[in-house]
Amino acid sequence: MCYSSSNQFIAQIPTWFLIVAGWFAIHYFAKERDQRKDARERLDQFILALRAIEEKAIQFHQSDVYKDDMARALMFDIQRIIAKLKRHPFGSFEVSPNLLKELRQAVTLKNFDHSKFACQPANSSILSNVANAVDDIEDQLEREYERLYL
C-alpha cells in the first residue's frame, strides 16, 4: 500500500509543477498587462492635459485683451505638466528637454508681454508653433510608450 501511494505521489509531481508554473505565468502576464493598461491611461490623461494647455494658449493669444489670470494659469500648467513627466510612469520615458523648452517658448516667448500683446489670427505663427510643440511632445511620448510597453 505504501509502495502504491508513493508511486501515485511521484506521478502527481509533474501535474502540480505545471499547475504552479501556470499560475506564476498567468500572474506575471496579468501584472504586465495591468501595468501597460495603467501606463496607457496615464498617458492618455497626460495628452489630454497637454491638449488643454494648447487650447488655453490659443484662447489666450486670440483674446482681444491681455488676460493676466490666463497667462498665469498657462505658466503654472506648463510647469505642472513638466513636473508630471518626472513621475511614474513617465519617469522612464526619454523626453527631450528641448521639446519641453519649445512648448514653453511657443506659449510664452512671443505675445506674452502685457505691453506688446496683440490678438493673433488663426494662421498666426505663434499658434502654429504651439500646435507643433504639443504634437512633437505627444509623438515623443507615444514612441516612448511603444518602446517600453509594446
Backbone hydrogen bonds, N-H to C=O, Kabsch-Sander energy under -0.5 kcal/mol:
donor,donor_aa,acceptor,acceptor_aa,energy
5,S,1,M,-2.2
6,S,2,C,-2.0
7,N,3,Y,-1.7
8,Q,4,S,-2.0
9,F,5,S,-2.2
10,I,6,S,-2.4
11,A,7,N,-2.2
12,Q,8,Q,-1.2
13,I,9,F,-0.9
13,I,10,I,-0.5
16,W,12,Q,-2.6
17,F,13,I,-2.6
18,L,14,P,-2.5
19,I,15,T,-2.2
20,V,16,W,-2.5
21,A,17,F,-2.8
22,G,18,L,-2.5
23,W,19,I,-2.2
24,F,20,V,-2.4
25,A,21,A,-2.4
26,I,22,G,-2.7
27,H,23,W,-2.6
28,Y,24,F,-2.7
29,F,25,A,-2.6
30,A,26,I,-2.3
31,K,27,H,-2.3
32,E,28,Y,-2.4
33,R,29,F,-2.3
34,D,30,A,-2.4
35,Q,31,K,-2.2
36,R,32,E,-2.4
37,K,33,R,-2.7
38,D,34,D,-2.6
39,A,35,Q,-2.6
40,R,36,R,-2.5
41,E,37,K,-2.4
42,R,38,D,-2.4
43,L,39,A,-2.5
44,D,40,R,-2.6
45,Q,41,E,-2.2
46,F,42,R,-2.5
47,I,43,L,-2.6
48,L,44,D,-2.1
49,A,45,Q,-2.2
50,L,46,F,-2.4
51,R,47,I,-2.6
52,A,48,L,-2.0
53,I,49,A,-1.8
54,E,50,L,-2.0
55,E,51,R,-2.5
56,K,52,A,-2.6
57,A,53,I,-2.7
58,I,54,E,-2.3
59,Q,55,E,-2.5
60,F,56,K,-2.9
61,H,57,A,-2.8
62,Q,58,I,-1.8
63,S,60,F,-1.2
68,D,66,Y,-0.6
71,A,67,K,-2.3
72,R,68,D,-2.7
73,A,69,D,-2.2
74,L,70,M,-2.3
75,M,71,A,-2.1
76,F,72,R,-2.4
77,D,73,A,-2.7
78,I,74,L,-2.3
79,Q,75,M,-2.2
80,R,76,F,-2.7
81,I,77,D,-2.4
82,I,78,I,-2.0
83,A,79,Q,-2.1
84,K,80,R,-2.3
85,L,81,I,-1.1
86,K,83,A,-1.5
87,R,84,K,-1.5
90,F,87,R,-1.4
91,G,87,R,-1.0
92,S,89,P,-0.8
93,F,90,F,-1.7
95,V,93,F,-1.0
96,S,94,E,-0.5
99,L,96,S,-0.9
100,L,96,S,-1.2
101,K,97,P,-2.4
102,E,98,N,-2.7
103,L,99,L,-1.9
104,R,100,L,-2.4
105,Q,101,K,-2.8
106,A,102,E,-2.8
107,V,103,L,-2.0
108,T,104,R,-2.6
109,L,105,Q,-2.4
110,K,105,Q,-0.6
116,K,113,D,-0.9
117,F,113,D,-0.6
117,F,114,H,-0.7
120,Q,61,H,-2.8
124,S,121,P,-1.8
128,S,124,S,-2.0
129,N,125,S,-2.6
130,V,126,I,-2.0
131,A,127,L,-2.3
132,N,128,S,-2.7
133,A,129,N,-2.4
134,V,130,V,-2.3
135,D,131,A,-2.5
136,D,132,N,-2.5
137,I,133,A,-2.0
138,E,134,V,-2.5
139,D,135,D,-2.7
140,Q,136,D,-2.2
141,L,137,I,-2.5
142,E,138,E,-2.3
143,R,139,D,-2.3
144,E,140,Q,-2.3
145,Y,141,L,-2.4
146,E,142,E,-2.3
147,R,143,R,-2.3
148,L,144,E,-2.3
149,Y,145,Y,-2.9
150,L,145,Y,-0.5
150,L,146,E,-1.5
